[in-house]
Amino acid sequence: NELSGTIPSALGSLVALRKLYLYNNDISGTIPSALGSLVALRDLALDNNDINGTIPSALGSLVALQYLHLNNNDISGTIPSALGSLVALQELHLNNNDISGTIPSALGSLVALRDLYLNNNDISGPIPSALGSLVALQYLYLNNNDISGPIPSALGSLVALQYLELYNNDLSGPIPSALGSLVALQGLELNNNRLETNISSALGSLSKLEHLFVQNN
């Protein structure tokens, strides 16, 4: 549709609501903290709008939530650690915003998570080793940020991972040999960082790999 204006806080009264789809509109303003009262909510899709402001910590109360899509907006501020309480979450799409700050280690508690898209933001700081606990993760997109420090060896525990996109950051140090344990990996893009690109022979175990980009390191 072509909905405009803001998201009414009154939607927080719809306590039986399971799905809220407002994506692909012209909605502006902020995300109301009142949406944190929708305890039965499974899907929250606000992507592709003009939403600004920060992500309310109150969304961490949505313990039944499986899909949280806030991508392609003008959201700023940091990622609330409270999102680590969303233990049923399968998809977290925050890409293409103006999010800054660091990646909270609390996201390592999202054991059902399959997609983690944080790309195309202003995120800085290191990649938390806690992300190595996301054993169901298939897609990890952190590219096009200001992330620094080494690639944690703990990411080698993500045995379901198919795509690891870390390009266009400020990562340094070696490429961990532990990445050779990612037997489902199809795409590994580490280009445009400051990595020491001695390619570990362990990567030879990645029999499903189709894309390996390590240029400009």
Disulfide bonds with the S-S distance in Angstrom:
none
